[in-house]
Amino acid sequence: MCSGEKLRQRLCSWFVISNLFKCAMYIADVVTDIMLAVEYFRNGDTNWGGLTLAFALVPQFVMNMTMWYQEGRDRRTFILYLLHIGVALRYLQIVFGVCCGYYNPSEIREDRDFSEGSQEPESRTVHHILPLVHLIGSLLESVPQICLQVYVLVVTGELERGEIETLKYVSISMSLVMAVKTVWDWEMHYLVDSDLLPYIMYGLLFFVWKVVELFSRTVAFSVFSSEYSYWVFVVVGFHWLVMAVTENVLCHYFKSGGGEWVDSFYDIYYDSGKCVKICFNLLTVAPVDVFTWATFASRSLSPIQPLVNGVLTVVGNCVMVLVWYFYKASSAWYDMYALIVVLAGTTTALMLKTLYLCCYALGPYSIV
């Protein structure tokens, strides 16, 4: 009995610490970006400050509204999400609920092995909704923020001179850590098998893949935009459009409506109408695909989406960095390094992606 009580206390402590850490990382990422925007405004760089602030706040609106919708669309809580504090308050509510005994961390942990539709509300929030909104926030905020700040370093000559402010280092590093962490959290919530060793192996493989992929992708966008500021939006828009059409045409719920592709209860929007699912693909899945690949239950068995996205990413990275390298107006000490990072990183990420998806489809963690 004593041993069981100690185990419960340890589980409770780990649950509280891990969720407080996630909340703190989320807040720190937003705060550092806002501090950097304020610094730009103080130095008279209103354009950089406005873009930095926009990339920090607009995705927050999207993720807070997504969470409000998923949490039941309660009118009483709408103002909290509108003020961009709903996600942080939901974290604190769950943590205090566990500390005060309202929620049982053991039951929340056990619910992880069940489909989303069978879970208790707080379990669904911890295992599905919070990872989703952080995925949206990080991929629409952190990665563009990295690209913007590296772009500023290049066009202002700060990178060439090696005069980089500490706050920019912190903002870029925090954004990269958040991007990798949130994609990893989202992917891991699908791996419900209880065996620890395969779970660690899958997680490590995915982590290395995402670090390499996101780093090479952000470098490609950053250096290309430093010479072709407007054309980068064409690249992003084309990638988004192709993936949006691919998702909405090939998504399983527009096929037979049955379990031919995957159990619908594994989908975060399993109980929503067709219009909501289309909007989810347009505003969440396709924008995420522009920067990285993430598994969604609706496409877990289809080889088309990862193939299309992989081709777009590889071709896009290679074309952007080669056009930048051979047609840039002036040379800098980092030119060859950037070229190698993008080409080698893109190739490595493609191999890791192929390995991971093959293991995922054939291994014990297939969610179907």
C-alpha positions, 0 to 999 in steps of 0.5 A: 500500500505504501509502495502504491502511494509512493508511486502515485505521488511520483506520477503526480509530481512528474505530471505536474513538473512536465506540464508546468515545463511545457507551459513555461516553454510556451510562455517563454517562446512568446515573451522572447519574441515580443521582447525582440519586437519591442527592441526593434521598435526602440531602435527604429526598425518598425518593419522588423518589429511589426513582422516579429510581433505579427509572427508572434501574435497571429498564430497565438490567435489561431491556436487559442481559437482552435483550443476554444473550439475543441474544448466545447465552444463555451461562451464564458471562456471565449474572452480568455482565448480571445486575449491569448491566455486560454491555453496557459490558463488551461495548463494551470487548471489541469496542474492545479486540478491534479495537485488538489486531487480533482484529476487523477494522473494515473487515470489520465495516463491510462486513458492514453491507450484509448482512442480520443473519443473514449477519453475523459475531457481532461485526458483528451486535453492533455493527450490530443488538444494541447499537442495539437494547438502547440503544433499549430502555434510552433509551426506557424510561429516558431519556424517563420520567426526563425526564418525572419530573424535569420533573414534580418541577420543576413540583409543587415550584415549582422551575420557577416560581421558576427555582431548578433545580439544576445536576444536574437540568439535566445529568440532563434534558439527558443523557437527552434527548440519549441518547433522540434519539441511540439512536433515530437510531442504531437507524433509521440501521442500516436505511439500508444504501445507500452513497450519502452525500448521501441518507444524510445527508438521511435522517438529518437529516430523522429527527433533526429529527423525533425532537427535535421529537417527543420534546420535545413528547411529554415536555412533554405527559406532564410537565405533564399528570401535574403535575395528574393524576398517576394519569390519566397512567398510564391514558394510557400504559397505553391507548397501550401496549395498543392498540399491543401488540394492533396489533403482535401482530395485524398483525405479518408473521410471523403472516400467511403466514410467508413473504416477503410483507411483508419478508425475515425475516432483517432482523428482530432476532428472525428465528430465535426462536419465536412466544412470543419475538416476542410478548414482544418486541412486548409488552415492547419495541415497544409501550412504545417506541411510547408515547414515539416511533415507531421502525422495526422490520423486521417492520412496515416495509411496513405502513401500519397501525402508524404510522397507529395510533401517529400518531393515538394520539400526536397525540390523546393530546398534544392532550388532555393539554395542553388538559385541563391548560391549561384545568382546572389549579388555578393559573396560572404563567408557563410555561403558554402556552409549554408549550401552544404547544410541545406543540401546535406540536411535535405538528403539526410532528412529524406532518408530519415523520413523514409526509414521512419515512415517504413518503420511506422507503417510496418512496426507495432505502433501503427495506429490502425 
